[in-house]
Amino acid sequence: MKQSGLVTLVLGADSRHREHVRFVLATVYFYSACAAIGWHAAALGEMPPLSAHIMGVSLIGTWCLFFALVRGGWSKRFRDPSLTLPHALAGIWLNTQAYMLTGPTRGNVLMLLALSLVFMSFRLGPRQIVGVSAFAVMAMGGAMAVLNHHDPLRYPASTQLAHFGLTLSCLITMGLVAKSVSDLRLRLISQRRELRQTLERVQSLATHDMLTGLANRAHMQELLDTEVQRGQRGGAPFCVALLDLDFFKIVNDAHGHRVGDDVLRGFAAAAQTQLRTIDTLARWGGEEFVLLLPQTRLEDALLGLDRLRRHVAEQRLAPAVPDLAVTFSCGLAQWAQGESPDRLVERADQALYAAKHKGRNCCVAAGPVSLAAAQGAAYGEQVA
């Protein structure tokens, strides 16, 4: 518990934001190493101790500033909450100052600068890598020119040019490596996004009807199984309704299958506006639909289906045939303890047959059943 509390204190509670905080934490190595180079140079007498301390405080202070901005959440307003680009530029500028102050040990600063470029490549884009590398080359070139200008004897132009050529070669090489890493990272991110989208499409195709966008028969079977298992554990009652569009074959024959498809899509859209968020409407096959009504008793389900029936009858579902009115017949059954999903749907189907026999455009509910009937024996007559 104490360890978990400490981790939360340092990284924060937001799992997404923790990634950005971890990145800033990892950069403390570069700042500490650069400060250590300055203190080492001071110990060798190559750098005034006061300058080494000022440089160390500047380095650690800069890191603390970036950590506070990211950990405190101020950086969340930006596209990159890690503040990688300004962090990289600040680090290069401080490394340049360290190069100018650390005397003969300055070669270690160059190595540290190259390593930091590669590290930043895991966050920066390819163009940003090129820009940061160019800034590093200009900063180091400027630093060498300043050293030669102020002390040409200690820092002769020929030596500084040689150092600059070596620095330029190293930074270009490391920059190209960093750019390649960044390109690869972006490709992997793009491929991962495309894979996730493909999986979502496959999942949607596996569970939804392509024409109406509703759940398909296979998915509804799974939902029915789950609801029955929940009911057997003592869950709330639920109902299943089987809906059939009236005289749909005549619509297809008279107006064509395109209009028939419009009617199916229009019915699905109109019905969903009248359902609760916990209800699920699925296309069962052809013009038949199954409606799962969780936490609903038979009487309440009948009232809701009657409202739905009247609403659909008032709609014009096919834009190409504005005067075409469509109704549906409905059979409804409430799940009984011990009843299988297939048995429940069968009772709803028989209630639907009764609704059609009554003249269509109505809802009929299956009567209550005993435990023996729910388990497969004959059950009572259907009632309106």
Steps between C-alpha positions, in 0.01 A plus 500: 500500500784743588677423174179550304438830677853619417459405133172690485663800667782509244317395182141603574177301494416543130640196317525686168681797652744272680667416168595865449624535856714187461661646189601817684629290789721306258666820375641575847791274402622740231476805725674321786773368272566844357516650849738223604728585205517860625581398857764257369655779296506719812668219698770480229554875520375555146195698610435743787302323777247784513432465126458125544248551779308764304492270199380206712226705663389627157483147362313347794277807530403476133413134540294575812311769308404261220408229750276742690328617178429144390424343838280791603289462186571843351636337184177307433374790290759424233505233233810347659448511879860381545627835362762304310593768247558791742667253734739394223582861404562598862723197548704578189549859612618392844731238346649773283573711810656197667718443193634853528576470874635150558842534337676186374216279628254661256515192274275321749239773448496427126441131564218586741344734243499227234341251740230748598407548131443127460299491823277785384431318172252278683277804548576744219379479141743472204483873417552593863805272513650680200427839657643404838814355336549820298459708817760284675748544214453878497522525878819298520650682203421832667653382826824402324512835317457685831778298662736577211409868506566544873807278529655429155820367653326235711231435242665550157276520195650187341428293811148639535427431134618143546280464808209654314546261207505204737201636691313563176565146379393347831186711531398438139552125547313490828232726357449263208481206740253689715291592194493136390388395847232770494379393154479140615315600817243701301451213256443260787250740657318534167496124446373444854221754442404336171504157663277623783256653249499177298432295812216735592351461151533122518340503845217716368446271201496198731238646731294737285273480199656681204172636362336642813797542734311307769636205691489183292349164588823349632562793732142496623537130582798588718306780671207265565731240651656764725161635609372151581810430709448828684135408561597160638724673752200689630501796264207721406235367257541566131297464182564412139289625210497368146400771247402438140431775243150455358464414129869564436500265200240724334728800555787320327283379214330837442793738551814291466763378738669839525187647655474188715852562629408863572201378701718266705755774570225750574328262741826436685568873535142584604485218754828591667373851577231344721714248687689529827876485507486156663272357227648322199334466161643242261420392149397137530467430128323657202234734637504344848655673801559396860480751784662420836349696789707452818354580843148509355179321593244386246247777568756779467645341187154489338449871566840586355447285190162656437661846507766376263239351268308827479821699446615280211157516337522880496840502326572494128797267481573509125590845361437378144139408588383779734146365535614151606396419858648193669372316807622200693359209696657396826517195722620552857614257771639547850776264604400234754741345749670197345409597143760476225558787254372287210183415691444866584536608136272216395226626730544853365480358145173325577365822648604674177305240302197583715546872429500434126193281537323790676551721196858636544607844625462388862696348788414169668662372818564135580327381817686408821660158516573256778848373580426172323377684194806727502719192493332364190148378578185647348412846621179703531317688228623835375305801612474848364 
